[in-house]
Amino acid sequence: MVPSSSSSLILFCLTVSLLLLLLPLPSHCADPDPLLDLCVANLTASASSSNFPCKLPSEVTADDFVFDGLSKQGNVTNLFGVAVTTGNVLSFPGLNTLGLSMNRVDFGPGGINPPHSHPRASEIGIVIEGKILSGIVTTKNVYYGKVVTAGQVFAVPRGLVHFELNLGQTKAFFFTAFNSHLPGSTVLPLSLFAAAPSIPMEVLTKTYLVDEDAINAVKSKFVF
């Protein structure tokens, strides 16, 4: 006969196993399968934790499934010499619930898409014109960099800091796709030096091991 303590342990293990089987797997929770044929975003309503509410079927048009913004070259006359044109759910409402989006990234000569990360998506890009240095930094501070040219494809794992630099003396651009309809972007220099309200000076001086004059010199570049 099994001792009562052993019986309790067996019962506990069976209960936990059953609960684990009943709980949805993490891979299924991240981006649930849609339950409707389509759910065009109603951008006038507030988004939920993951999606916008659907338009009424009577309000949906073919234009909701077409976006021409990526056909236009972006304005690269700025601090970084780069223009990112986003084709996410906010500009392309037909993407709502589909887990897809695209960007176009244009560079002036020597332009840079500065170190940034996408918290909600992995990324894959294809260079259309130019010579681009694509760099990734892992959470263990390992750097991977590769020069990619027209027709070559590069990938960036979700959440990792990465950048792209135009190595050429002419304009360059690429298209990139994400497995999220709203991948988000945290641009490190803007987050640190252009936050509103400002990050405390003491935090920045201690982080970069420099004095206030050095921090103010950098911050002055980000006055728009």
Protein Blocks (a to p, Z undefined) as FASTA:
>chain_A
ZZfklmmmmmmmmmmmmmmmmpccfklmmmgcdfbfbdcddfkbccdfkbccdddfklpc
fklmgcfklmpccdfbbfkopacddddfklmmmlgonlpacddddddehiacdddddfkb
ccddddfbdcdddddddfkopacdddddehiacdddehiacddddfbfbdcddddddfbf
blopadfklmmmmcccdddfklmmmmnopafklmmmmmmmmcZZ
